[in-house]
Amino acid sequence: MPAFRVEVSGVWRDLALLTDAPQSQVFTVAAPGPASAQVAAAQLFGGEAARRRCVALPGPEARVLGDAAL
């Protein structure tokens, strides 16, 4: 499967502090196509939020920056 670089932007809600913070991260994911890469990156974005004890609010935007082939 090809690798894609995907930028995901959204909002993380910190439940302890009751604050919302905009976040943007770039992930490299292997997927059969760009649409699948966007879905995978959005899931990774949610996982990163959870790891930091935040909640990723619905509707993150994911856009493929290009393939990561070197």
Beta strands, then each sheet from edge to edge (+ up, - down):
strand 1: 3-14
strand 2: 19-30
strand 3: 54-56
strand 4: 61-67
sheet 1: 2+ 1- 3+
sheet 2: 2+ 1- 4+
end
